[in-house]
Amino acid sequence: MNDKLSFLLVHEYEFPLTDLKPVLDRLGFKVLRARSCAEANFLLASPEPPAVVFTDTELPDGSWSEIVSLASQTQSAAPVIVVSSVLDLTLYLDVSEGGAADFIVPPFQDEDIHYVAEGAMMRSQRMSSFLSRPAHPTVPPCAYRSSGPPVSEKTRGV
């Protein structure tokens, strides 16, 4: 088993994802590449699937939404980060609502990519642990406390 986490870059054309590969290499990740949804599906179904998928917005046989769908159907349910060459608010909203973990545009800085990838993996793990919990909590809802300060008459405005 490989000690390095692998990240999958799904893109047909060089820009913008080729600029991401050196950053991921410097961060110590194994980088895999697919040029289409079909190739990505093959890599996602492997015994050691990628931890995170970075995908271009358009591919020869689909788009980012197909990659999100493929990744969600795999055993690992790898989070998908959509990469665009331009900042497009409509696309950002579509990606956010379409199940992708994040949306990024170049230039890529090591710290930023590390933060985005780590955040996507953490959210993915929290979501899978949330989905695997029993439907009925063992602690009654009235036992939950807010993490904020206690409410007094003065702070309530009474």
LINUR-V756214 format. One line per field, one symbol per residue. ss: DSSP state (H for helix, E for strand, L for the rest). A space follows every 10 residues. Layout:
BEGIN
ss: ???
END
This chain:
BEGIN
ss: LLLLLEEEEE LLLLLLLHHH HHHHHHLLLE EEEELLHHHH HHHHLLLLLL LEEEEELEEL LEEHHHHHHH HHLLLLLLEE EEEELLLLHH HHHHHHHLLL LEEEELLLLH HHHHHHHHHH HHHHHHHHHH HLLLLLLLLL HHHLLLLLLL LLHHHHLL
END
